[in-house]
Amino acid sequence: VQLVESGGGLVQPGGSLRLSCAASGFTFSSYEMSWYRQAPGKERELVASISRVGPITTYGVSMKGRVTISRDNAKNTVYLQMNSLKSVDTAVYYCRARTIRYDYWGQGTQVTVSS
């Protein structure tokens, strides 16, 4: 099982980034997919989730209105479009794949928002 995040980097305040998470080794379409983030000294928090059917999207409070989660089951990939980024959004962003029985995490991708 692999979850490989990409798309992070350095961006100026007000800028945008699109994160990708490429999945392999499991049936991607059967899993709820989520993005979490963890800033230094803080707990990991939910950014967004997308269900396996529907799909139904759920957003955490901290970035709601500025992010959009989507998935492409044909490409086994989940995306996170982030807009109007702020310095407080600086964190490591993690991809998560979950069912009732299984729970997988990626290694994370660093997002730094700074001028």
Buried (B, 14 or more C-beta within 10 A) or exposed (E): EEBBBBBBEEBEEEBEBEBBBBBEEBEBEEBBBBBBBBBEEEEBBBBBBBBBEEBEBBBBEBBEEBBBBBBEBEEBBBBBBBBEBEEEBBBBBBBBBBEEEEEBBBEBBEBBBEE
